[in-house]
Amino acid sequence: MADIMRKYSVFRSCRIPSFSPVLSEEILPVAEELTVFPGFCDVHVHFREPGFSYKETVESGSRAAARGGFTAACAMPNLSPVPDSAENLEKELEIIRNDAVVRVLPYGAITVGEKGEKLAEIEAMAGNVVAFSDDGKGIQSREMMREAMMRIKAAGKITVCHCEDEALVRGGYVHDGNYARAHGHKGICSESEWRPIERDLEIAKETGAPYHVCHISCRESVELIRQAKRDGVDVTCETAPHYLLLDENDLRNEGRFKMNPPVRGAGDRFALLEGLRDGTIDMIATDHAPHSAEEKSRGLAKSSFGVVGLETAFPLLYTYLVREKIISLEKLVELMAVNPRERFGIPLGPSDFTVFNLNAFYTVDPSAFASKGRATPFKGWGVYGKCVLTSCGGKTVYTAGNN
């Protein structure tokens, strides 16, 4: 852990010395119980502004990020207007400048309106976006994807993809497995995810374009990316806490268990965990996707896709992966703070850090979230690790009890 801290110019030790007026004045009296980490970085969130502020705002989403220990969050472009031009992007940037309490970096859309028909103004937006994605929709055309990768590469950015073959979804909304068959639900097959990944990896290998895969959920995706890395393809990927901690046996007919891609089978979960351990999976992102209570109240079949995760990610992963000795604490910090920044070129400021009491035990209570979204499959789960303070850009952006 000390090596990670030194590398990122944060602190020489993850135990808190009296190096900061903020820490020494506010929380130093219980410093022996606290651990400091570099500020976490989530490369996949939905802050819903502009266009859908009833679900979330940049302010509420960034406050949720701060409460979870994140000092940087990359906001996906499924907005209204879609940031597919410099003009539309500026609308989002203005909100971010005015309202964000942590560093929020927007994605530019790959295609106009995320419709997959015409490429967006990639060159005009490149200087003001972290990367390019049509997240929420897969690009169906191989030719369109190849052209996009080439132009995004030339602009010095990464192509980031939600991989979904729409022809294979067939109206599904949960994993096409035992739970779906036993309860009469329509399933989404794993091939709808791994087949587009296979295609894109071929294009990335051919073009040399940097490529990042969003929220992988199945064993085939892990193996394809593992082999591509062996072949020298410039590829990274992420998964989310719900894919690491849940499988289809945990599902209930409630909207808080519905996300895209869906939670899959136990074998897929084990493959993802192995991918974490061997370095195939580079980072963990939350895919924080808030919706209104009404939109998540319609059961699995009719609720909107998406769950929230910024405020629960670290405690869940610390409790059920680190404390269970599946991965080390150092590895978790790499996955949540180090690797995302390295891949996406997101610097860590010297005063960007978060402080946790790793011994604090509590249950996940959505009513206490800073996010407007409340839908989490982890409601009521017991966790260790409570965020005490988050500092970003020299400002204290969260302290426990002052949310």
C-alpha positions as CSV (number, residue, x, y, z in Angstrom):
1,M,0.0,0.0,0.0
2,A,2.8,2.4,0.8
3,D,4.2,1.9,-2.7
4,I,0.9,2.9,-4.2
5,M,0.8,6.0,-2.0
6,R,4.3,7.0,-2.9
7,K,3.7,6.4,-6.6
8,Y,0.7,8.7,-6.6
9,S,2.2,11.3,-4.3
10,V,-0.4,11.0,-1.7
11,F,1.0,9.9,1.6
12,R,3.9,7.8,2.7
13,S,1.7,5.7,4.9
14,C,-2.0,4.8,4.8
15,R,-2.2,5.4,8.5
16,I,-3.0,9.0,9.3
17,P,-0.2,11.2,10.7
18,S,-0.9,14.8,11.6
19,F,0.0,16.2,8.2
20,S,-3.2,18.0,7.4
21,P,-5.1,20.8,9.2
22,V,-8.3,19.3,8.0
23,L,-7.5,15.9,9.4
24,S,-6.0,17.1,12.6
25,E,-8.8,19.4,13.4
26,E,-11.7,17.2,12.4
27,I,-10.8,13.6,12.9
28,L,-7.3,13.2,14.3
29,P,-8.5,12.3,17.8
30,V,-9.6,8.8,16.5
31,A,-6.8,8.6,13.9
32,E,-5.7,5.2,15.1
33,E,-8.9,3.7,13.8
34,L,-8.8,5.4,10.4
35,T,-7.1,4.6,7.0
36,V,-6.5,7.0,4.2
37,F,-6.6,6.1,0.5
38,P,-6.0,8.0,-2.7
39,G,-9.3,9.3,-3.9
40,F,-11.2,6.6,-5.8
41,C,-11.9,7.1,-9.5
42,D,-15.1,5.7,-11.2
43,V,-14.9,5.7,-15.0
44,H,-18.6,4.8,-15.4
45,V,-21.4,6.8,-13.8
46,H,-24.7,8.4,-15.0
47,F,-25.3,11.8,-13.5
48,R,-28.4,12.4,-15.7
49,E,-27.8,16.1,-16.4
50,P,-28.8,17.7,-18.7
51,G,-32.1,16.2,-19.5
52,F,-33.1,13.8,-16.6
53,S,-32.5,15.7,-13.4
54,Y,-35.5,14.0,-11.8
55,K,-33.3,10.9,-11.6
56,E,-30.1,12.5,-10.6
57,T,-28.2,15.8,-10.9
58,V,-24.5,16.5,-11.2
59,E,-24.7,17.9,-7.7
60,S,-26.4,15.0,-6.1
61,G,-24.4,12.5,-8.1
62,S,-21.1,14.1,-7.2
63,R,-22.1,14.3,-3.6
64,A,-22.8,10.6,-3.7
65,A,-19.4,10.1,-5.2
66,A,-17.8,12.1,-2.4
67,R,-19.7,10.1,0.2
68,G,-18.3,6.9,-1.3
69,G,-14.7,8.1,-1.3
70,F,-14.5,9.0,-5.0
71,T,-12.8,12.2,-6.0
72,A,-13.2,11.6,-9.8
73,A,-16.1,10.3,-11.8
74,C,-16.6,10.0,-15.6
75,A,-20.1,10.8,-16.7
76,M,-21.7,8.8,-19.5
77,P,-23.3,10.6,-22.4
78,N,-26.9,9.2,-22.5
79,L,-28.3,12.7,-21.8
80,S,-30.6,15.2,-23.5
81,P,-29.1,16.8,-25.4
82,V,-26.5,14.0,-26.1
83,P,-23.0,15.5,-26.0
84,D,-22.3,14.7,-29.6
85,S,-21.1,18.1,-30.6
86,A,-19.1,20.9,-29.0
87,E,-22.3,22.9,-28.6
88,N,-24.2,20.2,-26.8
89,L,-21.2,19.2,-24.7
90,E,-20.8,22.8,-23.4
91,K,-24.3,22.5,-21.8
92,E,-23.0,19.6,-19.7
93,L,-19.7,21.3,-19.0
94,E,-21.4,24.4,-17.7
95,I,-23.5,22.3,-15.2
96,I,-20.3,20.5,-14.1
97,R,-18.4,23.7,-13.5
98,N,-21.2,25.1,-11.4
99,D,-22.4,22.1,-9.5
100,A,-19.9,19.3,-9.2
101,V,-18.2,18.8,-5.8
102,V,-15.7,16.2,-7.1
103,R,-13.9,16.1,-10.4
104,V,-16.5,15.1,-13.0
105,L,-15.2,14.3,-16.5
106,P,-17.7,13.9,-19.3
107,Y,-17.7,11.4,-22.1
108,G,-18.4,12.5,-25.6
109,A,-20.8,10.3,-27.6
110,I,-19.4,8.2,-30.4
111,T,-22.4,8.7,-32.7
112,V,-24.9,11.5,-33.2
113,G,-27.7,11.0,-30.7
114,E,-26.2,7.7,-29.8
115,K,-28.1,6.3,-32.7
116,G,-25.2,4.5,-34.3
117,E,-25.8,6.0,-37.7
118,K,-23.4,8.9,-38.0
119,L,-20.2,9.7,-36.1
120,A,-20.3,12.6,-33.6
121,E,-18.1,15.7,-33.7
122,I,-15.2,13.7,-32.2
123,E,-12.3,16.1,-33.0
124,A,-14.2,19.1,-31.8
125,M,-15.0,17.5,-28.4
126,A,-11.7,15.6,-27.8
127,G,-10.1,18.3,-25.8
128,N,-12.9,18.5,-23.3
129,V,-13.9,14.8,-22.8
130,V,-12.2,11.9,-21.0
131,A,-13.1,9.4,-23.7
132,F,-15.8,8.5,-26.2
133,S,-18.7,6.1,-25.6
134,D,-22.3,5.4,-26.7
135,D,-22.9,3.7,-23.3
136,G,-26.4,2.3,-23.0
137,K,-26.3,1.3,-26.6
138,G,-24.0,-1.0,-28.6
139,I,-22.8,0.1,-32.0
140,Q,-24.2,-2.5,-34.3
141,S,-22.2,-1.8,-37.4
142,R,-18.7,-3.2,-37.7
143,E,-17.8,-0.5,-40.3
144,M,-19.1,2.3,-38.0
145,M,-17.1,0.9,-35.1
146,R,-13.9,0.6,-37.2
147,E,-14.2,4.2,-38.4
148,A,-15.0,5.4,-34.9
149,M,-11.9,3.7,-33.4
150,M,-9.7,5.2,-36.1
151,R,-10.9,8.7,-35.5
152,I,-10.9,8.4,-31.7
153,K,-7.4,7.1,-31.8
154,A,-6.3,10.0,-34.0
155,A,-7.8,12.4,-31.5
156,G,-5.7,10.8,-28.7
157,K,-8.6,9.2,-26.8
158,I,-10.0,5.8,-25.9
159,T,-13.0,4.1,-27.4
160,V,-15.2,2.9,-24.6
161,C,-18.0,0.4,-25.4
162,H,-21.2,-0.9,-24.0
163,C,-21.1,-4.2,-25.9
164,E,-24.6,-5.5,-26.8
165,D,-25.8,-7.2,-30.0
166,E,-29.4,-6.0,-30.1
167,A,-30.4,-8.9,-32.4
168,L,-29.6,-11.3,-29.6
169,V,-31.4,-9.5,-26.8
170,R,-34.8,-10.6,-27.9
171,G,-36.7,-8.6,-25.3
172,G,-34.8,-10.1,-22.4
173,Y,-34.3,-8.4,-19.1
174,V,-32.5,-10.9,-16.8
175,H,-29.8,-13.5,-17.5
176,D,-30.9,-16.3,-19.7
177,G,-30.4,-19.0,-17.1
178,N,-32.0,-21.1,-14.4
179,Y,-33.8,-18.2,-12.7
180,A,-35.3,-16.9,-15.9
181,R,-36.6,-20.3,-16.9
182,A,-37.9,-21.2,-13.4
183,H,-39.8,-17.9,-13.0
184,G,-41.0,-17.3,-16.5
185,H,-38.8,-14.3,-17.3
186,K,-37.3,-13.4,-20.7
187,G,-33.6,-14.0,-20.7
188,I,-30.6,-12.1,-22.2
189,C,-28.0,-14.5,-23.5
190,S,-24.3,-14.0,-22.7
191,E,-23.5,-14.1,-26.4
192,S,-25.2,-10.7,-26.8
193,E,-22.3,-9.3,-24.8
194,W,-19.3,-11.4,-25.8
195,R,-20.0,-11.5,-29.5
196,P,-19.6,-7.7,-30.0
197,I,-16.5,-7.8,-27.7
198,E,-15.0,-10.4,-30.0
199,R,-15.7,-8.2,-33.0
200,D,-14.3,-5.1,-31.4
201,L,-11.1,-6.8,-30.3
202,E,-10.4,-7.9,-33.9
203,I,-10.8,-4.2,-35.0
204,A,-8.6,-3.0,-32.1
205,K,-5.9,-5.5,-33.0
206,E,-6.1,-4.5,-36.7
207,T,-6.0,-0.7,-36.0
208,G,-4.0,-0.4,-32.9
209,A,-6.7,1.7,-31.4
210,P,-7.0,1.8,-27.6
211,Y,-10.2,0.1,-26.5
212,H,-12.0,-0.2,-23.2
213,V,-14.9,-2.6,-22.5
214,C,-17.7,-1.5,-20.1
215,H,-19.2,-3.6,-17.3
216,I,-18.3,-7.2,-18.4
217,S,-20.5,-9.8,-16.8
218,C,-19.8,-13.2,-18.3
219,R,-17.0,-15.8,-18.5
220,E,-16.7,-15.6,-22.2
221,S,-15.9,-11.9,-22.1
222,V,-13.2,-12.5,-19.5
223,E,-11.5,-15.2,-21.7
224,L,-11.7,-13.1,-24.9
225,I,-10.1,-10.1,-23.2
226,R,-7.5,-12.3,-21.5
227,Q,-6.4,-13.7,-24.8
228,A,-6.5,-10.3,-26.5
229,K,-4.0,-9.0,-23.9
230,R,-1.7,-12.0,-24.5
231,D,-1.9,-11.0,-28.2
232,G,-0.8,-7.5,-27.5
233,V,-4.2,-5.7,-28.1
234,D,-4.4,-2.3,-26.4
235,V,-7.5,-3.3,-24.3
236,T,-8.7,-2.7,-20.8
237,C,-12.0,-3.6,-19.1
238,E,-14.1,-3.0,-16.1
239,T,-16.7,-4.9,-14.1
240,A,-19.0,-3.7,-11.4
241,P,-19.6,-4.8,-7.7
242,H,-23.0,-6.4,-8.5
243,Y,-21.4,-8.8,-11.0
244,L,-18.7,-9.8,-8.4
245,L,-21.0,-10.3,-5.5
246,L,-24.3,-11.6,-6.9
247,D,-25.4,-14.2,-9.3
248,E,-28.8,-15.2,-10.7
249,N,-29.6,-17.2,-7.5
250,D,-29.8,-13.9,-5.6
251,L,-32.4,-12.4,-7.9
252,R,-35.8,-11.2,-6.7
253,N,-38.7,-9.9,-8.7
254,E,-37.9,-6.3,-7.8
255,G,-36.6,-3.5,-9.9
256,R,-33.5,-3.1,-7.7
257,F,-32.1,-6.3,-9.2
258,K,-32.4,-5.2,-12.8
259,M,-29.4,-3.9,-14.6
260,N,-27.9,-4.2,-18.1
261,P,-26.0,-6.4,-18.6
262,P,-27.8,-8.6,-16.1
263,V,-26.3,-10.5,-13.1
264,R,-25.4,-13.9,-14.6
265,G,-24.7,-17.4,-13.3
266,A,-22.4,-18.5,-10.5
267,G,-19.8,-19.7,-13.0
268,D,-19.7,-16.2,-14.6
269,R,-19.1,-14.6,-11.2
270,F,-16.3,-17.0,-10.4
271,A,-14.7,-16.2,-13.8
272,L,-14.9,-12.5,-13.0
273,L,-13.2,-13.0,-9.7
274,E,-10.4,-14.9,-11.3
275,G,-10.1,-12.1,-13.9
276,L,-9.6,-9.7,-11.0
277,R,-6.9,-11.8,-9.5
278,D,-4.9,-12.4,-12.7
279,G,-5.1,-8.9,-14.0
280,T,-7.5,-9.5,-16.9
281,I,-10.0,-7.1,-15.4
282,D,-8.2,-3.8,-14.9
283,M,-10.7,-1.8,-12.8
284,I,-14.0,-1.8,-10.9
285,A,-16.6,0.8,-11.9
286,T,-20.0,1.2,-10.4
287,D,-22.2,1.9,-13.5
288,H,-24.1,4.1,-11.0
289,A,-27.4,4.5,-12.8
290,P,-30.1,6.2,-10.8
291,H,-33.8,6.2,-11.7
292,S,-36.9,7.5,-9.9
293,A,-38.6,5.3,-7.4
294,E,-41.6,4.9,-9.7
295,E,-39.3,3.7,-12.6
296,K,-37.8,1.0,-10.3
297,S,-41.1,-0.1,-8.8
298,R,-42.4,-2.3,-11.6
299,G,-40.6,-5.6,-11.0
300,L,-38.0,-7.2,-13.2
301,A,-40.0,-7.1,-16.4
302,K,-41.0,-3.5,-16.5
303,S,-38.6,-1.5,-14.3
304,S,-35.9,0.6,-15.9
305,F,-32.4,-0.9,-16.2
306,G,-29.9,0.4,-13.7
307,V,-28.9,0.4,-10.0
308,V,-26.9,2.9,-7.9
309,G,-23.5,2.1,-6.5
310,L,-21.2,5.0,-5.6
311,E,-21.9,5.0,-1.9
312,T,-21.7,1.2,-1.4
313,A,-18.8,0.1,-3.7
314,F,-15.9,0.3,-1.4
315,P,-17.5,-1.1,1.8
316,L,-19.1,-4.0,-0.2
317,L,-15.9,-4.9,-1.9
318,Y,-13.8,-4.5,1.2
319,T,-16.2,-6.6,3.2
320,Y,-16.8,-9.4,0.8
321,L,-13.6,-9.6,-1.2
322,V,-10.8,-8.2,1.0
323,R,-12.0,-9.5,4.4
324,E,-12.8,-12.8,2.8
325,K,-9.2,-12.9,1.4
326,I,-10.3,-13.1,-2.2
327,I,-8.2,-10.1,-3.1
328,S,-5.9,-7.9,-1.0
329,L,-6.6,-4.4,0.1
330,E,-3.7,-3.2,-2.1
331,K,-5.4,-4.9,-5.1
332,L,-8.7,-3.2,-4.3
333,V,-7.0,0.2,-4.2
334,E,-5.4,-0.5,-7.6
335,L,-8.7,-1.5,-9.1
336,M,-10.6,1.5,-7.7
337,A,-8.0,4.3,-7.6
338,V,-4.8,3.6,-9.5
339,N,-5.6,1.7,-12.6
340,P,-8.6,3.8,-13.7
341,R,-6.5,7.0,-13.5
342,E,-3.5,5.4,-15.3
343,R,-5.7,4.1,-18.2
344,F,-7.7,7.3,-18.7
345,G,-5.0,9.8,-17.9
346,I,-6.8,11.3,-14.8
347,P,-4.4,12.8,-12.4
348,L,-4.6,12.5,-8.7
349,G,-4.1,15.8,-6.9
350,P,-2.0,15.9,-3.8
351,S,-5.0,16.8,-1.7
352,D,-7.4,14.2,-3.3
353,F,-7.9,11.5,-0.7
354,T,-10.5,9.7,1.3
355,V,-10.5,8.5,4.8
356,F,-12.3,5.3,6.0
357,N,-12.9,3.6,9.4
358,L,-12.4,0.0,8.2
359,N,-13.7,-1.3,11.6
360,A,-17.1,0.4,11.4
361,F,-19.9,-2.1,10.8
362,Y,-23.3,-1.0,9.5
363,T,-26.1,-2.1,7.2
364,V,-26.7,-0.6,3.7
365,D,-29.6,1.9,4.1
366,P,-30.7,3.5,0.8
367,S,-32.7,6.1,2.6
368,A,-29.4,7.7,3.8
369,F,-27.9,8.0,0.3
370,A,-26.9,11.3,-1.1
371,S,-27.9,10.1,-4.5
372,K,-31.4,10.6,-5.7
373,G,-31.4,7.0,-6.7
374,R,-32.3,4.4,-4.1
375,A,-32.4,1.2,-6.1
376,T,-29.6,-1.2,-4.9
377,P,-29.6,-5.0,-4.7
378,F,-27.5,-4.6,-1.5
379,K,-30.2,-3.0,0.7
380,G,-29.8,-4.5,4.2
381,W,-26.4,-6.0,3.6
382,G,-24.0,-5.7,6.5
383,V,-20.7,-4.1,5.6
384,Y,-17.4,-2.9,7.1
385,G,-15.8,0.4,6.1
386,K,-17.4,3.8,6.6
387,C,-16.3,6.9,4.8
388,V,-15.3,9.5,7.3
389,L,-14.0,12.3,5.1
390,T,-13.2,13.0,1.4
391,S,-11.0,15.8,0.2
392,C,-10.9,16.9,-3.4
393,G,-8.9,19.8,-4.9
394,G,-8.0,21.1,-1.4
395,K,-11.6,21.2,-0.2
396,T,-13.3,18.9,2.2
397,V,-16.2,17.7,0.1
398,Y,-17.6,15.1,2.5
399,T,-17.5,14.5,6.3
400,A,-19.5,11.9,8.1
401,G,-22.6,13.3,9.7
402,N,-22.6,16.4,7.4
403,N,-24.0,14.8,4.3
